[in-house]
Amino acid sequence: MRALLATPATGRVLDVQRLGVRFEVQDDVVSAVSNVSLTIDAGEIVGVVGESGCGKSTLAMAIMGLLGSTAHITGRVELLGRDLAGLTVEERRQVRGDRMSMIFQDPLTSLDPAFGVGDQVAETIRAHRTVTPAEARARAIGLLESVGIPAAATRYSDPPHRLSGGMRQRVVIATALANDPALLIADEPSTALDVTIQAQLLSLLRDQRDARGMAILLITHDLGVVAQLCDRVAVMYAGQLVETATVEQVFRAPRHPYTQALLAAQPSAGLARGSLRVIGGQVPDLSDPPPGCRFAPRCPLVRPECDSPPELLAAQPGHSVACWADPATHPGAAATASSTGAPRGAAA
Amino acid sequence: MTPLLEVRDLVKEFPIRHSLRGTATVVHALDGVSLSIAPGEAVAVVGESGSGKTTLARCILGLTPPTGGAIVLDGVEVTRGDGRALRAFRRQVQPVFQDPYASLDPRWSVARTVREPLDAYAIGSVADREARVGTLLDLVGLTARMAPRRPHELSGGQRQRVGIAAALALEPRLIVADEPTSALDVSVQAQILNLLAGLQRELGIAILLITHNLAVVEHICDRALVMYLGRLVEEAPVPTLFADPRHPYTSALMAAIPYPDPSRRLPQTVLRGEVPSPIDPPPGCHFHTRCPVAIDICAVQRPATTQFGPAHRAACHVAAVAAQSTPSFAQVPSVPQ
């Protein structure tokens, strides 16, 4: 598939334009992802951060083309300048595992329990390249070594259950990197792991990015992981992007009230006990979302304009926000109320 | 102050039989753990997978009988006691579990789940219990409208509140919460942490929080104990632990926290390797195989516990030597092992 998709001179690897994903569930239509636009350049790590049900995994699956026929996809996903919707099913299959690959949260369920871990890496190579079995094996061993599996040659035939969780995730990463993809999508890659192992995995992903120059789309709920690994961040709420920025911008000066609330809910040093910020209310039902801004029912800065949907607009270079109350993108908005005045403390 | 709960030299071994080879091996889940909790104190037990923290919680809750050692509540040893002692003990010590999706009976209404402990201990009249359910739901921030609902109608945070209400039903003096927020989203986690902090502050309930998340510890606990491979490696008041960790494992664990702050990026190498198997733990200090500062003695001799300050103890040969050369820290021969 190298001939089909070559890295363009611009370095743009992924270009998602107004992507929407709807599921028809009996009589309901659930819009899991609406109007998401996102770009990633070669060598860049972009994090999509949000809570359960915000659509971040659906977004990743839509980009990979892994959603079933129940999903109605609108908008455009371009990988290396090619619109993926224009590819045949067979062409898409060839792109996956080659130009783009994905790692999932639970390394045990992404590996076949009955095969040796090395064989699973080699299989990915042989599915996309014309190589002899010996060459595939040699490359697989090299890959396993490069992701930090000690004695890779002797571990080659070990089934996944002989490996620890951290080692299994390294095997999954080796498989994903087997054909030197331009884009790696990592969906909660370290969530199932202990903190010291998570730290190892995060530095492995960063090293591999530095060595191979691939683009990484990181899906996570963990703002700590975002801060550690990402160059840019997209914050997702109820199927939409509410803020995109560099990692420094989003942590130093978050603009969207949801991003601010999410950061304030994070336990950290120096806070009085029991004073973690709580976001009141519930995530909206995506089969019947609010007509305007989807965060409006829970937002401390809500105003009449919020009944119509806000656009994601640039507030500063590199920093966009979809909020009617943002003074930079909506200069008319009187930004008097501070979001720190939101309800505090537990209901206890 | 007399401790509310004392755990003395607790040992738990799980035998494993290999059916084909006919040999038996043992998982050393807890290897001589001692701790105490004062009334109303919030204590954290921190560790990674395989550290024995959940086994410790289960032993304290009376769900797993320990192989050795003692659990003492108010000066009464419950480990050797009869069924009646255990029943009285359980009334005082109540659990909150990790997964609110698995810990509630899906067929039971919220009211029935919360009332069950009252029924089991036959407390008050039926009308009293009904009224008590309302009070309990209110205490955890749920409305009476929730009472007839079943778990599938509730969000994860609401379910965890139901679990906490049931734990509070018997007015326990200690709540043992095993990873109570790790299945929850961060904004919901904040609600549950605030709730637990409020219960400790306002009702004076002691909390033993089992967690892998040091950021959570920092937020709601007075004191923290760090476990590695079945042993306590360090204990200290939370601010001391964060400011002045003495055990290299504690330092590594803190260095591995991914802070939501891009200017505090993780060091390139936090800790090499992985936790060894508890079936065949390394000799000497269990941590020596991964320790960046290990010396020869670490591979041979189990380190004694050294006192580094008020309520600050760690079991590390290297830290003990370093403290001896620094006169401000007196080495107290306190070895509760």
Interface residues (C-beta under 8 A of the other chain):
Chain A: E51 S52 S164 G165 G166 M167 D194 V195 T196 I197 Q198 A199 Q200 L202 S203 H221 D222 L223 G224 V225 V226 A227 Q228 V247 E248 F251 A261 L262 L263 A265 Q266 P267 S268 A269 L271 R273 G274 S275 L276 R277 V278 I279 Q282 G345 A346 A347 A348
Chain B: E48 S49 L139 V140 G141 S155 G156 D185 V186 S187 Q189 A190 Q191 L193 N194 L195 A197 G198 L199 R201 E202 H212 N213 L214 A215 V216 E218 H219 I220 F242 A252 L253 A255 A256 I257 P258 Y259 P260 D261 P262 S263 R264 R265 L266 Q268 T269 V270 L271 E274 V275
